[in-house]
Amino acid sequence: MRKLIISEFVSLDGVIQAPGGPGEDPSGGFGFGGWMVPYADAAGSQDLQALLARPFELLLGRRTYDIFAGHWPQVAADSGSHAIAEPFNRVAKHVATHRPDSLAWHNSHALPGEPAEAVRILKQQHGADLLTFGSGNLVRQLLAAGLVDELRLLTFPVLLGRGKRLFGEDALPSSLTLAHSLITAGGVLITRYTRSGDVRTGAFD
C-alpha cells in the first residue's frame, strides 16, 4: 500500500492560497499572492529536492493542476528549476476534475468518481507514493476521509488574515508524530508529521 504525502506552504494563521505569485489564485479578492517568495532560500529548495528524489506520482486538484500545467512543461532543460520540472513532467498525474477531456499535460489521468474513494483505491495499488502540493479543496476532503499519511509543512512567519486555509473543521481527528523539523535562516519552520493513531486526551488533577 502506498502512502499519501501532502506538502504545503502555509502561513502562521493557516493560509495556503497563492504562495508563489500574485496571479496564482486571486479568487475571493486575495491580495497577497506570492507571500512566500521573500523567504525562499537554499534550505527550502534542498527540502523539496529531497522529497522529489524518491519515486512519486502527483495527486492534484484541478486549480493546482492548471497552474502547474501552465508552467512546468515550458521550463527549459538547462534552467535551475530542471530538477523539479523533469520529474513533474514525467510522472503520472492523478487529477480531481469535472473536465477530464482537458488534461493535456503529459501522463495526466482524471480520478474516476468521488475523489476520496478514488484516492483510497489508488493507495491500495502497488506503485510510488502519492504526492500532493497545494490543491486545498482536495486536501481538505482527504483529511476528512483520514487518507493522509504524512504532512510536510513549510510554515512562514507571516499572518495573512484571510484566504483559503489548509484545515477545515471536518478533518478527521488524529494524533501526529513530528518526524523531522528544521528552521531556516529566514525563520521558516520546515516540518514533517506522520499519523500516529487517534487523538489522546487526559486531565490535570
Order of alpha helices (4+ residues) and beta strands (2+ residues): beta-alpha-beta-alpha-alpha-beta-beta-alpha-beta-alpha-beta-beta-beta
